Amino acid sequence: MNYRDVLCELQSQADPKQAGIYRRFFKTGPGEYGEGDQFYGVKVPFQRTIAKKFNQLGLKDIRKLLASEYHEARNTGVLILIGQYESGGDHEKERIYRFYMHHRAALNNWDLIDLSAPKIAGAYLYNNDRSILFSLAQSGNRWERRIAIMATFFFIRKRDFNDTLNLARILLHDPEDLIHKAVGWMLREIGKCDRKTEEAFLRPVYPQMPRTMLRYAIEKFPESVRRNYLAGKIGSDTERHSDY
């Protein structure tokens, strides 16, 4: 069992038509965020099946998958890592976390990050020093900044919101739409747990927030409240107490 066996399984299900769909969906054209990424055209459910079949693959072989030019190979490697992390003991979890962070350059699209950052980086850092997330949030690499905020999805599920909010402040004026979406999403997740906490964050800053970030953040609010945020009308004494 090695990485070549995984690649053979993926290649056996290659679908050129689906590969073309993926190239457009993941923005692989010149100047786009996924420029140059290659696809077999294998759907995620089959990748999950392969990951379960090769769940004992060694890190040396997973490294080869993460180095592949094919998106599905990298994603399958990530799925294997997640499975090993979740089933491992404390020593194994630390080992996989460190491997994951060392090879984070392979996480060069939003789906790879959104799948893995909460389940590996977030899960490990929940009970460990989280300062690396603040370093990543100030990186010049858009994917590292997305790892930082997406890792906190694990914290949010534990009703631990502080680091998400602090990272959101750092990323508030980020130039990338992909970061606006991720930050808005995580703020929305906080609101699903505790809307007052989300609104306490939003009220002072929402007029300066990128529009996409704001729309994502308030997506689950009542329609009348959403309209008021989008119109810049939040903040009056009347509105402040109108919907609790």
BALOBA-1460 file (C-alpha; in Angstrom, 3 decimals):
// residues 244
<rec num="1" residu="m" x="0.000" y="0.000" z="0.000"/>
<rec num="2" residu="n" x="1.529" y="3.300" z="-1.112"/>
<rec num="3" residu="y" x="0.641" y="6.616" z="-2.703"/>
<rec num="4" residu="r" x="0.819" y="5.143" z="-6.217"/>
<rec num="5" residu="d" x="-2.064" y="2.823" z="-5.333"/>
<rec num="6" residu="v" x="-4.142" y="5.832" z="-4.293"/>
<rec num="7" residu="l" x="-3.345" y="7.607" z="-7.554"/>
<rec num="8" residu="c" x="-4.318" y="4.503" z="-9.543"/>
<rec num="9" residu="e" x="-7.688" y="4.397" z="-7.767"/>
<rec num="10" residu="l" x="-8.287" y="8.066" z="-8.536"/>
<rec num="11" residu="q" x="-7.217" y="7.678" z="-12.152"/>
<rec num="12" residu="s" x="-9.597" y="4.744" z="-12.570"/>
<rec num="13" residu="q" x="-12.512" y="7.109" z="-11.940"/>
<rec num="14" residu="a" x="-11.214" y="10.018" z="-14.020"/>
<rec num="15" residu="d" x="-13.936" y="11.945" z="-15.827"/>
<rec num="16" residu="p" x="-12.695" y="14.647" z="-18.243"/>
<rec num="17" residu="k" x="-16.080" y="16.368" z="-18.344"/>
<rec num="18" residu="q" x="-16.219" y="16.613" z="-14.546"/>
<rec num="19" residu="a" x="-12.595" y="17.769" z="-14.523"/>
<rec num="20" residu="g" x="-13.589" y="20.683" z="-16.755"/>
<rec num="21" residu="i" x="-16.401" y="21.601" z="-14.372"/>
<rec num="22" residu="y" x="-13.970" y="21.557" z="-11.447"/>
<rec num="23" residu="r" x="-11.430" y="23.719" z="-13.285"/>
<rec num="24" residu="r" x="-14.064" y="26.390" z="-13.748"/>
<rec num="25" residu="f" x="-15.530" y="26.030" z="-10.250"/>
<rec num="26" residu="f" x="-12.159" y="26.268" z="-8.516"/>
<rec num="27" residu="k" x="-11.038" y="29.236" z="-10.621"/>
<rec num="28" residu="t" x="-7.963" y="27.723" z="-12.270"/>
<rec num="29" residu="g" x="-7.622" y="30.206" z="-15.127"/>
<rec num="30" residu="p" x="-4.755" y="32.696" z="-15.548"/>
<rec num="31" residu="g" x="-4.713" y="35.184" z="-12.686"/>
<rec num="32" residu="e" x="-7.402" y="33.332" z="-10.724"/>
<rec num="33" residu="y" x="-6.838" y="32.029" z="-7.200"/>
<rec num="34" residu="g" x="-6.557" y="28.381" z="-8.300"/>
<rec num="35" residu="e" x="-4.436" y="29.091" z="-11.351"/>
<rec num="36" residu="g" x="-2.920" y="25.972" z="-12.894"/>
<rec num="37" residu="d" x="-4.567" y="23.408" z="-10.598"/>
<rec num="38" residu="q" x="-5.205" y="20.055" z="-12.283"/>
<rec num="39" residu="f" x="-8.176" y="17.703" z="-11.837"/>
<rec num="40" residu="y" x="-8.960" y="14.084" z="-12.587"/>
<rec num="41" residu="g" x="-12.672" y="14.785" z="-12.311"/>
<rec num="42" residu="v" x="-13.279" y="12.480" z="-9.321"/>
<rec num="43" residu="k" x="-16.107" y="13.431" z="-6.979"/>
<rec num="44" residu="v" x="-15.573" y="13.785" z="-3.227"/>
<rec num="45" residu="p" x="-17.662" y="10.754" z="-2.113"/>
<rec num="46" residu="f" x="-15.316" y="8.447" z="-4.047"/>
<rec num="47" residu="q" x="-12.306" y="10.250" z="-2.584"/>
<rec num="48" residu="r" x="-13.724" y="9.535" z="0.877"/>
<rec num="49" residu="t" x="-14.070" y="5.853" z="-0.035"/>
<rec num="50" residu="i" x="-10.418" y="5.749" z="-1.111"/>
<rec num="51" residu="a" x="-9.334" y="7.566" z="2.066"/>
<rec num="52" residu="k" x="-11.041" y="4.922" z="4.200"/>
<rec num="53" residu="k" x="-9.448" y="2.132" z="2.187"/>
<rec num="54" residu="f" x="-5.971" y="3.639" z="2.630"/>
<rec num="55" residu="n" x="-6.471" y="4.920" z="6.165"/>
<rec num="56" residu="q" x="-3.187" y="3.383" z="7.321"/>
<rec num="57" residu="l" x="-1.068" y="5.092" z="4.686"/>
<rec num="58" residu="g" x="2.222" y="6.376" z="6.097"/>
<rec num="59" residu="l" x="3.090" y="10.048" z="6.304"/>
<rec num="60" residu="k" x="5.828" y="9.605" z="3.712"/>
<rec num="61" residu="d" x="3.219" y="8.523" z="1.177"/>
<rec num="62" residu="i" x="0.715" y="11.161" z="2.299"/>
<rec num="63" residu="r" x="3.444" y="13.729" z="1.657"/>
<rec num="64" residu="k" x="3.596" y="12.479" z="-1.949"/>
<rec num="65" residu="l" x="-0.165" y="12.921" z="-2.314"/>
<rec num="66" residu="l" x="0.004" y="16.451" z="-0.915"/>
<rec num="67" residu="a" x="2.743" y="17.259" z="-3.420"/>
<rec num="68" residu="s" x="0.612" y="16.130" z="-6.377"/>
<rec num="69" residu="e" x="-0.455" y="18.608" z="-9.044"/>
<rec num="70" residu="y" x="-3.883" y="16.957" z="-8.962"/>
<rec num="71" residu="h" x="-6.402" y="18.478" z="-6.600"/>
<rec num="72" residu="e" x="-8.132" y="15.185" z="-5.805"/>
<rec num="73" residu="a" x="-4.832" y="13.593" z="-4.773"/>
<rec num="74" residu="r" x="-4.173" y="16.404" z="-2.304"/>
<rec num="75" residu="n" x="-7.740" y="16.260" z="-1.026"/>
<rec num="76" residu="t" x="-7.575" y="12.488" z="-0.543"/>
<rec num="77" residu="g" x="-4.315" y="12.922" z="1.364"/>
<rec num="78" residu="v" x="-6.046" y="15.476" z="3.582"/>
<rec num="79" residu="l" x="-8.978" y="13.098" z="4.165"/>
<rec num="80" residu="i" x="-6.564" y="10.350" z="5.225"/>
<rec num="81" residu="l" x="-4.827" y="12.751" z="7.617"/>
<rec num="82" residu="i" x="-8.133" y="13.769" z="9.187"/>
<rec num="83" residu="g" x="-9.079" y="10.131" z="9.753"/>
<rec num="84" residu="q" x="-5.725" y="9.373" z="11.330"/>
<rec num="85" residu="y" x="-5.912" y="12.455" z="13.531"/>
<rec num="86" residu="e" x="-9.393" y="11.645" z="14.782"/>
<rec num="87" residu="s" x="-8.527" y="8.029" z="15.587"/>
<rec num="88" residu="g" x="-5.084" y="8.722" z="17.049"/>
<rec num="89" residu="g" x="-3.905" y="9.110" z="20.626"/>
<rec num="90" residu="d" x="-2.385" y="12.316" z="21.978"/>
<rec num="91" residu="h" x="1.103" y="11.624" z="20.603"/>
<rec num="92" residu="e" x="-0.268" y="10.734" z="17.174"/>
<rec num="93" residu="k" x="-2.495" y="13.831" z="17.110"/>
<rec num="94" residu="e" x="0.484" y="16.079" z="17.809"/>
<rec num="95" residu="r" x="2.535" y="14.320" z="15.150"/>
<rec num="96" residu="i" x="-0.186" y="14.720" z="12.524"/>
<rec num="97" residu="y" x="-0.822" y="18.339" z="13.477"/>
<rec num="98" residu="r" x="2.860" y="19.187" z="13.064"/>
<rec num="99" residu="f" x="3.011" y="17.329" z="9.741"/>
<rec num="100" residu="y" x="-0.114" y="19.154" z="8.581"/>
<rec num="101" residu="m" x="1.266" y="22.573" z="9.460"/>
<rec num="102" residu="h" x="4.655" y="21.800" z="7.931"/>
<rec num="103" residu="h" x="2.959" y="20.896" z="4.644"/>
<rec num="104" residu="r" x="0.294" y="23.580" z="4.692"/>
<rec num="105" residu="a" x="1.534" y="24.972" z="1.360"/>
<rec num="106" residu="a" x="-0.303" y="22.024" z="-0.226"/>
<rec num="107" residu="l" x="-3.585" y="23.518" z="1.029"/>
<rec num="108" residu="n" x="-3.879" y="25.894" z="-1.883"/>
<rec num="109" residu="n" x="-7.619" y="26.128" z="-2.313"/>
<rec num="110" residu="w" x="-10.505" y="26.929" z="-0.015"/>
<rec num="111" residu="d" x="-12.069" y="23.447" z="0.027"/>
<rec num="112" residu="l" x="-8.857" y="21.794" z="1.230"/>
<rec num="113" residu="i" x="-8.624" y="24.328" z="4.066"/>
<rec num="114" residu="d" x="-12.280" y="24.339" z="5.055"/>
<rec num="115" residu="l" x="-12.257" y="20.552" z="5.252"/>
<rec num="116" residu="s" x="-9.114" y="20.203" z="7.330"/>
<rec num="117" residu="a" x="-8.261" y="23.339" z="9.309"/>
<rec num="118" residu="p" x="-11.020" y="22.921" z="11.931"/>
<rec num="119" residu="k" x="-10.534" y="19.155" z="12.227"/>
<rec num="120" residu="i" x="-6.748" y="19.145" z="12.569"/>
<rec num="121" residu="a" x="-5.371" y="22.608" z="13.372"/>
<rec num="122" residu="g" x="-8.404" y="23.737" z="15.364"/>
<rec num="123" residu="a" x="-8.829" y="20.439" z="17.184"/>
<rec num="124" residu="y" x="-5.170" y="20.349" z="18.229"/>
<rec num="125" residu="l" x="-4.867" y="24.016" z="19.166"/>
<rec num="126" residu="y" x="-8.031" y="24.028" z="21.247"/>
<rec num="127" residu="n" x="-5.998" y="22.845" z="24.245"/>
<rec num="128" residu="n" x="-2.634" y="24.244" z="23.130"/>
<rec num="129" residu="d" x="-0.919" y="27.547" z="22.398"/>
<rec num="130" residu="r" x="-2.940" y="29.256" z="19.654"/>
<rec num="131" residu="s" x="-0.511" y="32.072" z="18.859"/>
<rec num="132" residu="i" x="0.383" y="30.527" z="15.498"/>
<rec num="133" residu="l" x="-3.108" y="31.445" z="14.272"/>
<rec num="134" residu="f" x="-2.358" y="35.129" z="14.819"/>
<rec num="135" residu="s" x="0.906" y="34.787" z="12.905"/>
<rec num="136" residu="l" x="-0.907" y="33.074" z="10.040"/>
<rec num="137" residu="a" x="-3.588" y="35.778" z="10.044"/>
<rec num="138" residu="q" x="-0.894" y="38.332" z="9.232"/>
<rec num="139" residu="s" x="0.738" y="36.233" z="6.526"/>
<rec num="140" residu="g" x="1.045" y="37.529" z="2.981"/>
<rec num="141" residu="n" x="-0.398" y="34.213" z="1.790"/>
<rec num="142" residu="r" x="-4.187" y="34.184" z="1.427"/>
<rec num="143" residu="w" x="-4.408" y="30.471" z="2.206"/>
<rec num="144" residu="e" x="-2.540" y="30.820" z="5.497"/>
<rec num="145" residu="r" x="-4.911" y="33.600" z="6.508"/>
<rec num="146" residu="r" x="-7.866" y="31.372" z="5.666"/>
<rec num="147" residu="i" x="-6.374" y="28.513" z="7.717"/>
<rec num="148" residu="a" x="-6.163" y="30.898" z="10.682"/>
<rec num="149" residu="i" x="-9.830" y="31.863" z="10.708"/>
<rec num="150" residu="m" x="-11.197" y="28.472" z="9.623"/>
<rec num="151" residu="a" x="-9.306" y="26.621" z="12.362"/>
<rec num="152" residu="t" x="-11.457" y="28.477" z="14.876"/>
<rec num="153" residu="f" x="-14.589" y="26.728" z="13.619"/>
<rec num="154" residu="f" x="-13.627" y="23.990" z="16.086"/>
<rec num="155" residu="f" x="-13.506" y="26.553" z="18.910"/>
<rec num="156" residu="i" x="-16.888" y="27.989" z="17.960"/>
<rec num="157" residu="r" x="-18.476" y="24.558" z="18.220"/>
<rec num="158" residu="k" x="-17.155" y="24.512" z="21.802"/>
<rec num="159" residu="r" x="-18.715" y="27.979" z="22.377"/>
<rec num="160" residu="d" x="-15.252" y="29.524" z="22.599"/>
<rec num="161" residu="f" x="-15.508" y="32.712" z="20.535"/>
<rec num="162" residu="n" x="-12.691" y="35.023" z="21.629"/>
<rec num="163" residu="d" x="-10.018" y="33.973" z="19.168"/>
<rec num="164" residu="t" x="-12.422" y="34.008" z="16.242"/>
<rec num="165" residu="l" x="-13.427" y="37.562" z="17.115"/>
<rec num="166" residu="n" x="-9.843" y="38.698" z="17.602"/>
<rec num="167" residu="l" x="-8.783" y="37.170" z="14.295"/>
<rec num="168" residu="a" x="-11.787" y="38.746" z="12.603"/>
<rec num="169" residu="r" x="-10.549" y="42.159" z="13.783"/>
<rec num="170" residu="i" x="-7.143" y="41.471" z="12.209"/>
<rec num="171" residu="l" x="-8.762" y="40.345" z="8.955"/>
<rec num="172" residu="l" x="-11.468" y="43.000" z="8.852"/>
<rec num="173" residu="h" x="-9.828" y="44.917" z="6.007"/>
<rec num="174" residu="d" x="-8.235" y="41.982" z="4.218"/>
<rec num="175" residu="p" x="-8.027" y="42.565" z="0.446"/>
<rec num="176" residu="e" x="-9.191" y="39.058" z="-0.518"/>
<rec num="177" residu="d" x="-12.816" y="38.119" z="-1.133"/>
<rec num="178" residu="l" x="-12.039" y="34.548" z="-0.026"/>
<rec num="179" residu="i" x="-11.089" y="35.889" z="3.392"/>
<rec num="180" residu="h" x="-14.177" y="38.117" z="3.557"/>
<rec num="181" residu="k" x="-16.330" y="35.017" z="2.995"/>
<rec num="182" residu="a" x="-14.496" y="32.937" z="5.607"/>
<rec num="183" residu="v" x="-14.614" y="35.646" z="8.282"/>
<rec num="184" residu="g" x="-18.284" y="36.353" z="7.616"/>
<rec num="185" residu="w" x="-19.044" y="32.643" z="7.776"/>
<rec num="186" residu="m" x="-17.325" y="32.240" z="11.145"/>
<rec num="187" residu="l" x="-19.132" y="35.291" z="12.534"/>
<rec num="188" residu="r" x="-22.405" y="33.773" z="11.338"/>
<rec num="189" residu="e" x="-21.522" y="30.535" z="13.148"/>
<rec num="190" residu="i" x="-20.955" y="32.496" z="16.351"/>
<rec num="191" residu="g" x="-24.345" y="34.129" z="15.860"/>
<rec num="192" residu="k" x="-26.017" y="30.746" z="15.507"/>
<rec num="193" residu="c" x="-24.689" y="29.940" z="18.986"/>
<rec num="194" residu="d" x="-24.962" y="33.393" z="20.536"/>
<rec num="195" residu="r" x="-26.420" y="36.213" z="18.473"/>
<rec num="196" residu="k" x="-25.791" y="38.860" z="21.118"/>
<rec num="197" residu="t" x="-22.057" y="38.113" z="21.008"/>
<rec num="198" residu="e" x="-22.009" y="38.388" z="17.234"/>
<rec num="199" residu="e" x="-23.944" y="41.662" z="17.253"/>
<rec num="200" residu="a" x="-21.723" y="43.121" z="19.976"/>
<rec num="201" residu="f" x="-18.837" y="42.564" z="17.562"/>
<rec num="202" residu="l" x="-20.686" y="43.797" z="14.482"/>
<rec num="203" residu="r" x="-22.226" y="47.041" z="15.720"/>
<rec num="204" residu="p" x="-19.015" y="49.116" z="16.032"/>
<rec num="205" residu="v" x="-17.393" y="47.776" z="12.843"/>
<rec num="206" residu="y" x="-20.053" y="46.771" z="10.349"/>
<rec num="207" residu="p" x="-20.083" y="50.079" z="8.430"/>
<rec num="208" residu="q" x="-16.418" y="49.490" z="7.520"/>
<rec num="209" residu="m" x="-16.740" y="45.759" z="6.811"/>
<rec num="210" residu="p" x="-16.416" y="44.505" z="3.236"/>
<rec num="211" residu="r" x="-19.925" y="43.970" z="1.906"/>
<rec num="212" residu="t" x="-19.421" y="40.253" z="1.298"/>
<rec num="213" residu="m" x="-18.193" y="39.727" z="4.854"/>
<rec num="214" residu="l" x="-21.204" y="41.553" z="6.259"/>
<rec num="215" residu="r" x="-23.674" y="39.646" z="4.072"/>
<rec num="216" residu="y" x="-22.238" y="36.316" z="5.177"/>
<rec num="217" residu="a" x="-22.219" y="37.390" z="8.836"/>
<rec num="218" residu="i" x="-25.881" y="38.459" z="8.933"/>
<rec num="219" residu="e" x="-27.291" y="35.793" z="6.639"/>
<rec num="220" residu="k" x="-29.306" y="34.101" z="9.409"/>
<rec num="221" residu="f" x="-30.638" y="37.288" z="10.995"/>
<rec num="222" residu="p" x="-34.343" y="38.160" z="10.625"/>
<rec num="223" residu="e" x="-34.957" y="39.891" z="7.303"/>
<rec num="224" residu="s" x="-35.826" y="43.251" z="8.876"/>
<rec num="225" residu="v" x="-32.569" y="43.269" z="10.849"/>
<rec num="226" residu="r" x="-30.576" y="42.238" z="7.778"/>
<rec num="227" residu="r" x="-32.037" y="45.123" z="5.800"/>
<rec num="228" residu="n" x="-31.139" y="47.577" z="8.560"/>
<rec num="229" residu="y" x="-27.536" y="46.372" z="8.664"/>
<rec num="230" residu="l" x="-27.218" y="46.610" z="4.899"/>
<rec num="231" residu="a" x="-28.759" y="50.091" z="4.933"/>
<rec num="232" residu="g" x="-26.448" y="51.255" z="7.734"/>
<rec num="233" residu="k" x="-29.341" y="51.874" z="10.113"/>
<rec num="234" residu="i" x="-28.220" y="49.710" z="13.016"/>
<rec num="235" residu="g" x="-27.293" y="51.597" z="16.156"/>
<rec num="236" residu="s" x="-30.324" y="53.606" z="17.143"/>
<rec num="237" residu="d" x="-31.845" y="53.032" z="20.555"/>
<rec num="238" residu="t" x="-35.058" y="51.852" z="18.897"/>
<rec num="239" residu="e" x="-33.342" y="49.212" z="16.748"/>
<rec num="240" residu="r" x="-30.952" y="48.179" z="19.468"/>
<rec num="241" residu="h" x="-33.755" y="46.579" z="21.469"/>
<rec num="242" residu="s" x="-36.170" y="45.688" z="18.694"/>
<rec num="243" residu="d" x="-35.416" y="42.049" z="18.100"/>
<rec num="244" residu="y" x="-34.459" y="40.367" z="21.366"/>
